[in-house]
Amino acid sequence: MRSLEGIAPFTTAHNADFSLARLCYITCRILKPDIVVETGVAYGVTSAFILKALQVNDNGILYSIDLPPLGKDANNFVGYLVPEELKNRWVLYRGVSKRVLPNLLSQLKKVDIFIHDSLHTYWNIRRELQLVTPYLSRPAAVIADDIQNNTAFQEWVLKTKPSTWLTFQEENKDSVSGVAVFL
């Protein structure tokens, strides 16, 4: 992977923690998804882990949506850490999930794994989870990052009643992530 040292146009705090990235990898390896959708890419840590799992599975496409944080040439750094040899299974949409996600979901018709890691406000998390719910296949997994500041994920879990769900503290960030599995 390429280094960001000295060239990063926005803080690396936007990147996922490796515990979250490893969870995405393991989930992809176990479920062997056809379709993975993620909102939020930043430099592409989680994207790279997902794409590596899809490559090992020899199956699946990752659809990502990202509006990069502000910074000089920030748009050129979205997914910067994704190795070139993994990009053949990746479709990147530029824009806000509020505008891009509804059209993407209606085109895809199903989602096997959904990862929320974009704007972490109550309304955005709630909107994304509500939008993806009717498209979730069985089995399916939903992973949401940075859920500690509001109740959107917990409310969604109580409403959708997944087969199992959990939250966990990330290793190297003051963040809590949630996982819901539908069998």
C-alpha positions as CSV (number, residue, x, y, z in Angstrom):
1,M,0.0,0.0,0.0
2,R,1.1,3.5,-0.7
3,S,2.0,5.9,2.2
4,L,0.0,9.1,2.9
5,E,2.8,10.7,4.9
6,G,3.3,14.3,3.9
7,I,0.7,14.3,1.2
8,A,-2.6,13.6,2.9
9,P,-5.1,16.4,2.1
10,F,-7.4,15.5,5.0
11,T,-6.9,13.8,8.3
12,T,-6.4,10.1,8.5
13,A,-9.0,10.1,11.3
14,H,-11.6,9.6,8.6
15,N,-10.1,6.1,7.9
16,A,-11.6,3.0,9.5
17,D,-9.8,1.4,12.4
18,F,-8.2,-1.9,11.5
19,S,-10.6,-3.8,13.7
20,L,-13.4,-2.6,11.6
21,A,-11.5,-3.3,8.4
22,R,-10.8,-6.8,9.5
23,L,-14.4,-7.4,10.4
24,C,-15.4,-6.3,6.9
25,Y,-12.9,-8.7,5.5
26,I,-14.1,-11.7,7.6
27,T,-17.7,-10.9,6.9
28,C,-17.0,-10.9,3.2
29,R,-15.1,-14.2,3.4
30,I,-17.9,-15.9,5.3
31,L,-20.9,-14.6,3.4
32,K,-19.2,-14.7,0.0
33,P,-21.4,-11.8,-1.2
34,D,-22.3,-10.9,-4.7
35,I,-23.0,-7.3,-3.8
36,V,-21.4,-5.1,-1.1
37,V,-22.3,-1.5,-0.7
38,E,-20.4,1.0,1.4
39,T,-20.9,4.7,2.1
40,G,-17.8,6.5,3.0
41,V,-14.4,5.7,1.6
42,A,-11.9,8.3,2.7
43,Y,-8.4,6.9,1.9
44,G,-9.9,3.4,1.4
45,V,-8.8,1.3,4.3
46,T,-12.0,-0.7,4.6
47,S,-12.5,-0.7,0.8
48,A,-9.1,-2.4,0.4
49,F,-9.9,-5.1,2.9
50,I,-13.3,-5.7,1.3
51,L,-11.8,-5.9,-2.1
52,K,-9.1,-8.3,-1.0
53,A,-11.8,-10.6,0.4
54,L,-13.8,-10.4,-2.8
55,Q,-10.6,-11.2,-4.8
56,V,-9.9,-14.3,-2.6
57,N,-13.5,-15.3,-2.9
58,D,-13.2,-14.8,-6.7
59,N,-16.7,-13.3,-6.5
60,G,-18.5,-10.0,-5.8
61,I,-18.5,-6.3,-6.5
62,L,-18.0,-3.4,-4.1
63,Y,-20.1,-0.3,-4.8
64,S,-18.8,2.7,-2.8
65,I,-20.2,6.1,-2.4
66,D,-18.1,9.0,-1.1
67,L,-18.1,12.7,-0.9
68,P,-14.5,13.4,0.3
69,P,-13.7,15.7,3.3
70,L,-12.6,19.1,2.4
71,G,-8.9,19.5,1.5
72,K,-6.7,20.5,-1.4
73,D,-7.2,17.9,-4.2
74,A,-9.1,15.7,-1.7
75,N,-11.1,14.1,-4.5
76,N,-8.0,12.6,-6.0
77,F,-7.2,10.8,-2.7
78,V,-10.5,9.0,-2.3
79,G,-9.5,5.3,-2.2
80,Y,-5.8,6.2,-2.4
81,L,-4.8,3.2,-0.4
82,V,-6.7,0.7,-2.6
83,P,-4.1,-1.3,-4.5
84,E,-4.5,-1.1,-8.3
85,E,-4.8,-4.9,-8.7
86,L,-8.0,-4.9,-6.5
87,K,-9.9,-2.1,-8.4
88,N,-11.4,-4.4,-11.0
89,R,-14.2,-5.3,-8.5
90,W,-14.8,-1.8,-7.4
91,V,-17.4,0.8,-8.6
92,L,-16.9,4.2,-7.0
93,Y,-19.7,6.8,-7.0
94,R,-18.8,10.4,-6.1
95,G,-21.5,12.3,-4.1
96,V,-23.6,12.3,-1.0
97,S,-25.4,9.1,-0.1
98,K,-28.7,10.9,0.2
99,R,-28.6,11.4,-3.6
100,V,-26.6,8.4,-4.8
101,L,-27.8,5.5,-2.6
102,P,-31.5,5.4,-3.6
103,N,-30.8,5.1,-7.3
104,L,-28.0,2.6,-6.8
105,L,-30.1,0.4,-4.6
106,S,-33.0,0.4,-7.1
107,Q,-30.5,-0.7,-9.9
108,L,-28.9,-3.4,-7.8
109,K,-32.1,-4.8,-6.4
110,K,-30.3,-6.6,-3.6
111,V,-27.5,-6.1,-1.1
112,D,-25.6,-8.8,0.7
113,I,-23.4,-6.6,2.9
114,F,-23.9,-2.9,3.7
115,I,-21.4,-0.8,5.4
116,H,-22.2,2.7,6.7
117,D,-19.2,4.8,7.3
118,S,-20.2,8.2,5.9
119,L,-21.7,11.2,7.7
120,H,-22.5,9.9,11.2
121,T,-25.4,12.1,12.1
122,Y,-28.6,10.6,13.5
123,W,-30.5,11.5,10.3
124,N,-28.0,10.2,7.9
125,I,-27.4,6.9,9.6
126,R,-31.2,6.4,10.0
127,R,-31.8,7.3,6.3
128,E,-29.1,4.9,5.0
129,L,-30.3,2.0,7.1
130,Q,-33.9,2.6,6.2
131,L,-33.1,2.8,2.5
132,V,-31.1,-0.4,2.4
133,T,-33.4,-2.6,4.6
134,P,-35.8,-3.7,1.8
135,Y,-32.9,-4.7,-0.4
136,L,-31.1,-6.9,2.1
137,S,-30.7,-10.5,0.9
138,R,-30.7,-13.5,3.2
139,P,-28.2,-14.0,4.6
140,A,-27.0,-10.4,4.9
141,A,-24.9,-8.2,7.2
142,V,-25.0,-4.6,8.0
143,I,-22.0,-2.8,9.6
144,A,-22.2,0.7,10.9
145,D,-19.2,2.7,12.1
146,D,-19.2,5.5,14.6
147,I,-22.6,4.9,16.1
148,Q,-21.7,6.1,19.6
149,N,-23.1,9.6,19.3
150,N,-26.8,8.8,18.6
151,T,-29.4,6.1,18.7
152,A,-30.1,5.6,15.0
153,F,-28.4,2.1,14.8
154,Q,-30.1,0.9,18.0
155,E,-33.5,2.1,16.9
156,W,-33.1,0.4,13.5
157,V,-32.0,-2.9,15.1
158,L,-35.1,-2.9,17.4
159,K,-37.3,-2.2,14.4
160,T,-35.8,-4.7,11.9
161,K,-35.1,-7.5,14.4
162,P,-31.9,-9.1,12.9
163,S,-31.0,-12.6,13.7
164,T,-28.2,-11.3,15.9
165,W,-26.5,-8.0,16.5
166,L,-23.7,-6.5,18.6
167,T,-21.7,-3.4,19.1
168,F,-18.0,-3.2,19.8
169,Q,-15.4,-0.6,20.8
170,E,-12.8,-0.2,18.0
171,E,-9.2,-0.8,18.9
172,N,-7.5,2.4,18.0
173,K,-10.3,5.0,17.9
174,D,-12.8,6.3,20.4
175,S,-15.5,4.8,18.2
176,V,-18.2,2.2,18.6
177,S,-19.4,0.1,15.6
178,G,-22.4,-2.0,15.2
179,V,-23.1,-5.3,13.3
180,A,-26.4,-6.8,12.4
181,V,-26.8,-10.2,10.7
182,F,-29.9,-11.4,9.0
183,L,-30.3,-15.1,8.3
